[in-house]
Amino acid sequence: MPSIDFAKYQTRLQRADLLVCRGAVVRVTGLTVESKGPPVGIGHLCEIRLGGGRRVQAEVVGFNHELRILVPLEPIDGIAPNDPVVALAAPRSLALDSRVLGRILDGIGRPIDGKGPLKGSDLRTLGNTSPPPLARRPITEPLSFGIRAFDGILTCGRGQRIGIFAGSGVGKSTLLGEIARASAADVNVLALVGERGREVRHFIEESLGPEGLARSALVVATSDAAAIQRVKAASVALTIAEYFRDQGKNVLFMMDSVTRLAQAQREIGLAAGEPPTTKGYCPSVYALLPKITERLGSAARGSITGIITILVEGDDMNDPVADTMRSLLDGHIVLARRLAEMGHYPAVDILQSVSRLMPAVVSKDHLAAAQRLRAAYATYQGAEDLINIGALSPGSNPRIDTAVALIDRVNDFLIQPLGTTSSFEETVRQLVEITRPWTFLPQDEELLPAAEGAVGGDDR
C-alpha cells in the first residue's frame, strides 16, 4: 500500500478556523476601528466582514476600556456599525521555498507580479525573534559589493549591518540596485517601504534588472498602502531572509527606507493613542527599530548582511531616526548632495563614513592602504581652497604636494560609472597601487596607528 503524505493536510488543519470568535464594529476614528470583541490580545489578526461580502484583515494594536482598537491592512470604504469582526485562528505566515526568488510580494506577503500564489512547503510565521547573542558566529569574512568605494574604503563583512544615510534624490535606490546585481551574496531580499509606485517599476526594470531579480525576492509597500502594511513589509522581507539564512545561505537584505517605516509606525502609534515624543515619534517607533536590526546579522548557520537606507530630512544627520539607527548599526555610509551635484557617483563621502568591522575582515595591507587614501583625500579637501586660489607654492608642504599629485587617481578610484563592477581583488590591488606614494611620507608612521581606530569607529 503506498504511503500517504499527511503534511499538506496537517498544514491546512493548523490554519483552519475551528472556533469562530466574533465581535462587532462600534466606532471608526481616523486610521483605527474600534470593536466590541472578539476576545483576543494585541498583535492578533482579525477579519472585518464588510457589506457586499468584502473582507478586510486588521490587527489589534490596543484597547480602549472593553473595546479593541484595530488597524486595517487595506481600505475600509463601506464599513458600517455592527459589521462582524472575526478573530483568525492562524497567525500570519508565508509558504516558502527557493521559488520565492524572482517574485514580488506586497506588504502582507501576497504576490503582486501576476505569477500566482506562493507554493512553498515551509510555512514560516512572521514576527520571529532575533538569534541569541551567544549563537552568533563572529564576522570575519568580507562581502564584496562590486563597488570600489565600499569594498576598498568601507569594507563590509558577511553578517554586518550598515546604513546608507542620504537626503532625497542623491542616489540611494540606484546604488541598492547596483549592489544587488554585483554583490557576492547568494540571495538578495529587498524591502521597498513607502516608495512611489512609479519608482518601484523603475527600480525593478532599470536598477535591479533581470539578472538581479532572478536571485532576489522583493517586498513592496508603496506610499499609499495602509500604514500597518508598510510596517509589516519589513517583517515579511525579514522572514524570507531568515528562511534562506537557515538554509546556510549568505543573504543580503536591503531596505529602502527605514525612515518611511518609522513614519508608518508613528501613524499607527498616534492613532492608537500613544504620546508623541521627539519630533512626534512615539515610543513604539524606538522599540521597533532595534527589533528590525537585531534580526539581521550572522547566526549559527548562514548570515544576513543588512544594508538599510535612512532618509535624512533636510540632510540633517541628527534627525531622530538617523541618530537612533547610527547607534544600532555596525557602520554608516553618508551620501553627500554636493558630490551628487558634481556628477560624482556613487556620492559616498568617505570622510564622514565608517565601517566598524572593517579591521576584522580585511588584511593589514588593505587597511593601511585604505587609511592612506583617506589621509590623502582629507589633506586635499582641507587645502582645496588655498590650492584653487594659488596660495600654496610647490614644496612648501610635502603632504599637500603628494595629495595634489594623487587626487585625480583617488577620484577615478572613487567614481564608478553605472553598470560597471570591480572584483574585490582588483579593488584592493588598485587601492594599494594608488596610495603607494603616500607610504614614503615621513609623517606616515605616525598616521597609521591612530587611523586604525578611525576605521573601526567608536561605539556609536
Residue pairs with C-beta under 8 A, 6 or more apart in sequence:
7 121
11 123
14 90
14 123
15 89
15 90
15 93
16 89
16 90
17 86
17 88
17 89
17 90
18 89
19 89
20 86
20 87
21 37
21 38
21 39
21 40
21 86
21 87
22 37
22 38
22 84
22 85
22 86
22 87
23 35
23 36
23 37
23 38
23 46
23 68
23 84
23 85
23 86
23 87
24 35
24 36
24 37
24 81
24 82
24 83
24 84
24 85
25 33
25 34
25 35
25 48
25 79
25 80
25 81
25 82
25 83
25 84
25 85
26 34
26 35
26 36
26 67
26 81
27 33
27 34
27 67
28 34
28 76
28 79
29 271
30 271
31 71
31 72
31 226
31 227
31 267
31 268
31 271
32 61
32 69
32 70
32 71
32 271
32 272
33 48
33 58
33 69
33 70
33 71
33 72
33 76
33 79
33 85
34 64
34 67
34 68
34 69
34 70
35 46
35 48
35 67
35 68
35 70
35 85
36 66
36 67
36 68
37 68
37 85
38 46
38 68
38 85
38 86
38 87
39 87
40 46
40 60
40 68
40 87
41 60
42 60
42 61
42 62
42 63
43 59
43 60
43 127
44 59
44 60
44 87
44 88
45 57
45 58
45 59
45 87
45 88
45 91
45 92
46 57
46 58
46 59
46 60
46 68
46 70
46 85
46 86
46 87
46 88
47 55
47 56
47 57
47 58
47 85
47 86
47 87
47 88
48 55
48 56
48 57
48 58
48 70
48 72
48 76
48 79
48 83
48 84
48 85
49 55
49 83
49 84
49 85
49 86
50 56
50 76
50 78
50 79
50 80
50 83
51 78
51 80
51 83
52 78
54 78
56 72
56 73
56 74
56 75
56 76
56 79
57 72
57 73
57 74
57 88
57 108
58 70
58 71
58 72
58 73
58 85
59 70
59 71
59 73
59 228
60 68
60 69
60 70
61 69
61 70
61 71
61 228
61 268
61 271
61 272
62 68
62 69
62 272
62 273
63 69
64 273
68 85
69 272
69 273
70 85
71 226
71 227
71 228
71 268
71 271
71 272
72 226
72 228
73 107
73 108
73 226
73 228
73 229
73 232
74 226
74 229
75 226
91 125
91 126
91 127
92 108
92 109
92 125
92 126
92 127
92 232
93 123
93 124
93 125
93 126
94 109
94 118
94 120
94 123
94 124
94 126
94 236
94 239
94 240
95 117
95 118
95 119
95 120
95 121
95 122
95 123
95 124
96 118
96 120
96 122
96 123
96 124
96 239
96 240
96 243
97 119
97 120
97 121
97 122
99 118
99 119
99 120
100 118
100 120
100 217
100 240
100 243
101 187
101 214
101 215
101 216
101 217
102 213
102 214
102 215
102 216
102 217
103 111
103 113
103 115
103 118
103 217
103 218
104 111
104 112
104 113
104 204
104 218
104 219
104 220
105 111
105 112
105 118
105 217
105 218
105 219
105 220
105 236
106 112
106 219
106 220
106 221
106 225
106 229
106 233
107 193
107 219
107 220
107 221
107 225
107 226
107 229
107 230
107 231
107 232
107 233
107 236
108 229
108 232
108 236
109 118
109 126
109 219
109 236
111 117
111 118
112 220
122 243
124 239
124 242
124 243
125 239
126 232
126 235
126 236
126 239
127 235
128 238
128 239
128 242
128 295
129 295
130 291
130 294
130 295
130 297
131 297
131 298
131 299
131 300
135 299
135 300
136 159
136 297
136 298
136 299
136 300
137 159
137 298
137 299
137 300
137 303
138 298
138 360
139 157
139 158
139 159
139 160
139 298
139 303
139 357
139 360
139 361
140 157
140 360
140 361
141 157
141 158
141 361
142 151
142 155
142 156
142 157
142 158
142 361
142 362
142 424
143 156
143 157
143 158
143 160
143 183
143 184
143 185
143 250
143 252
143 305
144 151
144 182
144 183
144 184
144 423
144 424
145 151
145 156
145 179
145 182
145 183
145 184
146 178
146 179
146 181
146 182
146 183
146 184
146 421
146 422
146 423
147 175
147 178
147 179
147 182
147 346
147 416
147 421
147 422
148 413
148 414
148 416
148 422
148 427
148 430
148 431
149 346
149 348
149 350
149 413
149 414
149 416
150 156
150 179
150 333
150 348
151 422
151 424
151 427
151 428
152 366
152 369
152 370
152 373
152 413
152 427
152 428
152 430
152 431
153 348
153 350
153 353
153 370
153 373
153 374
153 414
153 431
154 162
154 331
154 333
154 348
154 350
154 353
154 354
154 355
154 358
155 355
155 358
155 361
155 362
155 366
155 370
156 162
156 305
156 307
156 331
156 355
156 357
156 358
156 361
157 305
157 357
157 358
157 360
157 361
158 250
158 298
158 303
158 305
159 296
159 297
159 298
159 303
159 304
159 305
160 297
160 305
160 306
160 330
160 331
160 355
160 357
161 293
161 296
161 297
161 305
161 306
161 308
161 328
161 329
161 330
161 331
162 306
162 307
162 308
162 329
162 330
162 331
162 332
162 333
162 355
163 258
163 307
163 308
163 309
163 310
163 325
163 326
163 329
163 331
163 332
163 333
164 172
164 175
164 176
164 307
164 308
164 309
164 310
164 332
164 333
164 335
165 309
165 310
165 312
165 317
165 322
165 326
165 332
165 333
165 334
165 335
166 172
166 309
166 310
166 311
166 312
166 334
166 335
166 337
166 347
167 311
167 312
167 313
167 314
167 315
167 335
167 337
168 311
169 340
170 335
170 336
170 337
170 340
170 347
171 335
171 340
171 345
171 346
171 347
172 256
172 257
172 309
172 311
172 335
173 195
173 199
173 203
173 207
173 256
173 309
174 207
174 418
175 335
175 346
176 190
176 203
176 207
176 254
176 256
176 307
176 309
177 203
177 206
177 207
177 208
177 209
177 212
178 207
178 346
178 418
178 419
178 421
179 252
179 254
179 307
180 188
180 190
180 207
180 208
180 212
180 216
180 252
180 254
181 208
181 209
181 211
181 212
181 421
182 421
183 252
184 250
184 424
185 250
185 251
185 252
185 305
186 215
186 244
186 249
186 250
186 251
187 215
187 216
187 217
187 241
187 244
187 249
187 250
187 251
187 252
188 212
188 215
188 216
188 217
188 251
188 252
188 253
188 254
189 216
189 217
189 219
189 237
189 238
189 240
189 241
189 244
189 251
189 252
189 253
189 254
190 208
190 216
190 217
190 218
190 219
190 237
190 253
190 254
190 255
190 256
191 218
191 219
191 233
191 234
191 236
191 237
191 238
191 253
191 254
191 255
191 256
192 200
192 203
192 218
192 219
192 220
192 221
192 222
192 233
192 256
193 221
193 230
193 233
193 234
193 255
193 256
193 257
193 258
193 260
193 261
193 264
194 221
194 222
194 223
194 230
194 257
194 260
194 261
194 263
194 264
195 203
195 220
195 222
195 223
195 256
195 260
196 222
196 223
197 222
197 223
197 224
200 220
200 222
204 213
204 218
208 216
217 237
217 240
219 233
219 236
219 237
219 240
220 233
221 229
221 230
221 232
221 233
223 260
225 233
227 264
227 265
227 267
227 268
227 271
228 264
228 268
230 260
230 261
230 264
231 261
231 264
231 265
231 268
231 288
233 261
234 255
234 261
234 292
237 253
237 255
238 253
238 292
238 295
238 296
241 251
241 253
241 296
241 304
242 295
242 304
244 251
244 302
245 251
245 299
245 301
245 302
245 303
245 304
246 299
246 301
246 302
247 302
248 301
248 302
249 302
250 302
250 303
250 305
251 302
251 303
251 304
251 305
252 304
252 305
252 307
253 296
253 304
253 305
253 306
253 307
254 306
254 307
254 308
254 309
255 261
255 292
255 306
255 307
255 308
255 309
256 309
257 308
257 309
257 310
257 311
258 289
258 292
258 308
258 309
258 310
258 321
258 325
259 309
259 310
259 311
259 312
259 313
259 319
259 321
259 322
260 311
261 288
261 292
262 281
262 285
262 288
262 289
262 321
265 282
265 284
265 285
265 288
266 276
266 280
266 281
266 282
266 285
268 284
269 282
269 283
269 284
269 285
270 276
270 280
270 282
274 282
274 283
274 284
275 282
275 283
276 282
277 283
278 320
279 319
279 320
281 320
281 321
285 321
286 324
289 321
289 324
289 325
289 328
290 328
293 306
293 308
293 325
293 328
293 329
295 304
296 304
296 305
296 306
297 303
297 304
297 306
298 304
306 329
308 325
308 329
310 321
310 322
310 325
312 319
312 322
313 319
315 337
316 322
317 323
317 334
325 332
326 332
326 460
327 460
330 355
330 356
330 357
331 353
331 354
331 355
331 356
331 357
331 358
331 457
332 353
332 354
333 348
333 353
333 355
334 348
334 349
334 352
334 353
335 346
335 347
335 348
335 349
336 347
336 348
336 349
336 352
337 347
339 347
339 348
339 349
340 347
344 411
344 414
344 415
345 415
345 416
345 417
345 418
346 416
348 414
350 373
350 374
350 377
350 414
351 374
351 377
351 378
351 381
354 454
354 455
354 456
354 457
355 455
355 457
356 456
356 457
357 456
358 367
358 370
358 455
358 456
359 367
359 452
359 455
359 456
362 370
365 432
366 428
366 431
366 432
367 452
367 455
368 448
369 428
369 431
369 432
369 435
370 431
370 455
371 447
371 448
371 451
371 452
371 454
371 455
372 435
372 438
372 439
372 444
372 447
373 410
373 413
373 431
373 434
373 435
373 438
374 451
374 454
375 438
375 447
375 451
376 402
376 403
376 406
376 407
376 410
376 435
376 438
377 403
377 407
377 410
379 399
379 400
379 402
379 403
380 387
380 400
380 403
380 404
380 406
380 407
380 410
383 392
383 397
383 400
383 403
386 392
387 400
387 404
392 400
394 401
395 401
398 441
398 442
399 441
399 443
402 437
402 438
402 441
405 437
406 434
406 435
406 437
406 438
409 434
410 434
413 430
413 431
413 434
416 422
422 430
438 444
